Amino acid sequence: MNRTEQKNASERERIVAETYPTGLAQWLKLNRITECQLAREVGITPTALGNLARGRTASVNKRILDAVAHRTQLSYDQILRPPVEIESLIATGDHRIDLCLGSIGKYLHTPEMRDKCRRYISPDFSCSGARYGKLGQPSVGWDQMCALNDMQQPKQYTTVLAAASWYTPHGIARHDSRILHTYWRTVETSPTDDPRYGDNFVAYEWEQSINEMSVIDIPKIKSWWWDQVIDELRRDSIAPPTARRATRASAESNATDDNVLK
């Protein structure tokens, strides 16, 4: 970036910061909702909401933040900080997509998946894959996909994101791409058997690229294509018994860790 481009970028950031002191202020503007309307919806005073939107946080408490976050679907960071200061995280280049993938890993094989991850799902969502084709189902919707992934006890399934890479054909920039390629590893544990694991490739198509999203947009998955890298879950039969027990204990610990992939 040359000096002129740097100067222009800095000027744009200055204007955004002056116009929108917080991400909440930008959300109100883009959604055409007044401070009084939102305050009434979440059950707080207009003064408290106005202070929050202007970045005056001395009187803000967790109850107010929780109410606003639930209604707007913004994180605390997005509510409180100026849009230009909201930083991207490591895996994909955008913290919102990282959080989405973290939720998928945490809830994929649980009954909570349907509701916990629905905020990231497009109304036009479809899931497809080679295995669905073999069953005569070219694609399934969100609710059906969640039902198919809901694995019952006593077995437990821990799913971990192994890699993520944006599909960038013909020199397209990473943050202009809407296709994200990912590899996941699922570890199956049970009280009686040795752990088994399987690897899956998943391609996500998003409604918008990172560069197309505003700072307050929630990423939405439009399509989900997957295939299993191997035909079936494999047992960790090469490792000695002590190593297998350690692997099982680690997987069981991760299955109950609320911070998995966060």
C-alpha positions in Angstrom: 0.0 0.0 0.0 1.5 3.4 -1.1 1.4 6.6 0.9 -1.7 7.9 -0.9 -3.6 4.6 -0.2 -2.5 4.6 3.4 -3.7 8.2 3.8 -7.1 7.4 2.2 -7.5 4.4 4.4 -6.7 6.3 7.6 -9.1 9.0 6.5 -11.9 6.5 6.0 -11.2 5.0 9.4 -11.3 8.5 11.0 -14.7 9.2 9.4 -16.1 5.8 10.5 -14.9 6.3 14.0 -16.4 9.8 14.2 -19.7 8.7 12.7 -20.0 5.4 14.7 -18.3 5.6 18.1 -19.3 1.9 18.6 -20.4 -1.1 16.6 -23.7 -0.7 18.3 -24.1 2.8 16.9 -23.5 1.4 13.4 -25.9 -1.4 13.9 -28.7 1.0 14.9 -28.0 3.1 11.8 -27.9 0.3 9.4 -31.0 -1.4 10.8 -32.9 1.9 11.0 -33.7 1.4 14.7 -33.7 4.3 17.2 -32.1 4.1 20.6 -35.5 4.5 22.2 -36.9 1.6 20.2 -34.1 -0.8 21.1 -34.1 0.3 24.7 -37.8 -0.5 24.9 -37.3 -3.9 23.2 -34.6 -5.0 25.6 -36.1 -3.5 28.8 -33.5 -0.8 29.6 -33.7 3.0 29.8 -33.1 5.1 26.7 -30.3 6.8 28.6 -28.5 3.6 29.3 -28.8 2.5 25.7 -27.6 5.9 24.5 -24.6 5.8 26.7 -23.7 2.3 25.5 -24.0 3.4 21.8 -21.7 6.3 22.5 -19.1 4.3 24.2 -19.8 5.6 27.7 -19.5 2.4 29.7 -19.2 3.6 33.3 -22.7 2.6 34.2 -22.9 -0.5 31.9 -23.4 -3.9 33.6 -23.5 -7.5 32.3 -27.4 -7.6 32.3 -27.5 -4.6 29.9 -24.8 -6.1 27.7 -26.5 -9.5 27.6 -29.8 -8.0 26.7 -28.4 -5.9 23.9 -26.2 -8.8 22.6 -29.2 -11.2 22.5 -31.3 -8.7 20.5 -28.6 -7.5 18.1 -26.6 -10.8 17.8 -23.5 -8.6 18.3 -20.6 -9.7 20.5 -19.5 -7.6 23.5 -16.5 -6.5 21.5 -18.7 -5.4 18.6 -21.1 -3.5 20.9 -18.5 -1.6 22.9 -15.7 -0.9 20.5 -15.4 1.4 17.4 -15.9 -0.6 14.2 -12.4 0.2 13.0 -10.9 -1.3 16.1 -12.6 -4.7 15.8 -9.8 -7.0 14.9 -9.8 -10.3 13.0 -8.5 -13.5 14.5 -6.2 -16.1 13.2 -7.9 -19.0 11.4 -9.9 -17.4 8.6 -9.1 -13.8 8.9 -12.4 -12.8 10.5 -13.3 -13.5 14.1 -17.0 -14.0 13.3 -16.3 -16.8 11.0 -13.8 -18.3 13.5 -16.6 -18.3 16.1 -19.0 -19.9 13.7 -16.6 -22.7 13.0 -16.0 -23.1 16.7 -19.7 -23.5 17.3 -19.9 -26.1 14.6 -17.1 -28.1 16.1 -18.6 -27.9 19.6 -22.2 -28.8 18.7 -22.0 -30.8 15.5 -22.9 -34.2 16.9 -25.3 -32.9 19.6 -29.0 -32.1 19.8 -28.1 -28.5 20.5 -26.6 -28.0 17.0 -29.9 -27.0 15.4 -30.5 -24.0 17.6 -27.0 -23.0 18.7 -25.7 -22.6 15.1 -28.9 -21.5 13.3 -27.8 -17.8 13.5 -25.1 -18.7 11.0 -27.4 -20.4 8.5 -28.8 -18.8 5.4 -32.6 -19.2 4.7 -31.5 -20.8 1.4 -29.2 -23.3 3.1 -28.5 -26.7 1.6 -26.1 -29.5 2.6 -24.9 -32.0 0.0 -22.2 -34.6 -0.4 -21.2 -37.8 -2.0 -22.8 -40.0 0.7 -26.2 -38.2 0.4 -26.1 -38.9 -3.3 -25.7 -42.6 -2.6 -28.8 -42.5 -0.4 -30.8 -40.8 -3.2 -30.8 -37.4 -1.5 -28.9 -34.8 -3.6 -29.2 -32.3 -0.7 -30.8 -31.8 2.7 -31.9 -28.7 4.6 -30.6 -27.4 8.0 -33.0 -29.3 10.3 -32.5 -32.6 8.5 -28.7 -32.2 8.4 -28.7 -31.6 12.2 -30.9 -34.7 12.8 -28.5 -36.8 10.7 -25.5 -35.6 12.7 -27.1 -36.0 16.1 -25.1 -38.9 17.6 -26.6 -40.5 20.7 -24.9 -41.6 23.9 -23.2 -43.6 25.3 -20.6 -42.8 22.6 -19.2 -39.3 22.5 -17.9 -37.4 19.5 -15.3 -34.6 19.6 -14.9 -32.7 16.4 -11.8 -30.5 15.9 -11.0 -28.1 13.0 -7.6 -29.2 11.5 -7.2 -26.7 8.7 -9.1 -23.9 6.9 -8.2 -22.3 3.6 -10.1 -19.9 1.3 -10.6 -21.1 -2.3 -8.9 -18.4 -4.4 -9.0 -19.4 -8.1 -7.6 -17.0 -10.8 -5.8 -14.9 -8.3 -8.9 -13.8 -6.3 -8.0 -12.3 -2.9 -8.7 -14.5 0.1 -11.1 -12.0 1.7 -13.0 -11.7 -1.6 -13.7 -15.4 -1.7 -17.0 -16.9 -0.6 -15.7 -20.5 -0.5 -13.9 -21.9 2.5 -12.3 -25.3 2.4 -11.9 -27.0 5.8 -10.6 -30.3 7.2 -12.1 -31.7 10.4 -11.2 -34.7 12.6 -13.8 -36.5 14.6 -12.8 -38.7 17.6 -15.4 -41.2 18.8 -15.0 -42.5 22.4 -17.1 -44.9 24.4 -16.8 -46.4 27.9 -15.9 -49.9 26.5 -14.1 -49.4 23.2 -10.8 -47.8 22.1 -11.1 -44.4 20.4 -11.8 -44.2 16.7 -11.3 -41.3 14.4 -12.3 -40.1 11.0 -11.4 -37.1 8.8 -13.8 -35.1 6.8 -13.5 -32.4 4.1 -16.1 -29.7 4.2 -16.5 -26.8 1.7 -18.6 -23.9 3.0 -20.2 -21.3 0.7 -21.0 -18.0 2.5 -23.6 -15.5 1.5 -20.9 -12.8 1.6 -17.1 -12.7 1.6 -15.3 -11.0 4.4 -14.8 -7.9 2.4 -18.5 -7.8 1.5 -19.6 -7.9 5.2 -20.0 -4.8 7.2 -18.6 -4.9 10.7 -21.9 -5.9 12.3 -22.9 -8.5 9.8 -23.2 -12.1 10.9 -21.7 -14.6 8.4 -24.3 -16.9 6.9 -23.5 -20.4 5.4 -25.4 -20.8 2.1 -24.2 -24.3 1.2 -22.3 -27.1 2.9 -20.6 -29.8 0.9 -18.8 -32.6 2.6 -17.1 -35.9 2.1 -15.3 -38.4 4.4 -11.6 -38.6 3.6 -11.7 -42.3 4.6 -14.5 -44.7 4.3 -15.1 -45.3 8.0 -13.9 -44.3 11.5 -10.5 -45.9 12.2 -9.3 -47.3 15.5 -6.1 -46.0 16.9 -4.8 -49.5 16.9 -1.1 -48.7 16.3 -0.6 -46.9 19.6 0.2 -48.9 22.7 -2.7 -49.4 25.3 -1.4 -46.6 27.5 -1.3 -44.1 24.6 -4.8 -45.2 23.6 -6.1 -44.6 27.1 -4.5 -41.2 27.1 -6.1 -40.4 23.8 -9.5 -41.4 25.1 -9.1 -39.4 28.3 -8.1 -36.3 26.2 -11.1 -36.7 23.9 -13.5 -37.1 26.8 -12.1 -34.0 28.4 -12.4 -32.0 25.2 -16.0 -33.2 24.7 -17.0 -31.4 27.9 -14.8 -28.3 27.5 -16.9 -25.2 26.9 -13.9 -23.5 25.3 -13.3 -26.0 22.5 -12.5 -24.0 19.3 -13.4 -20.7 20.8 
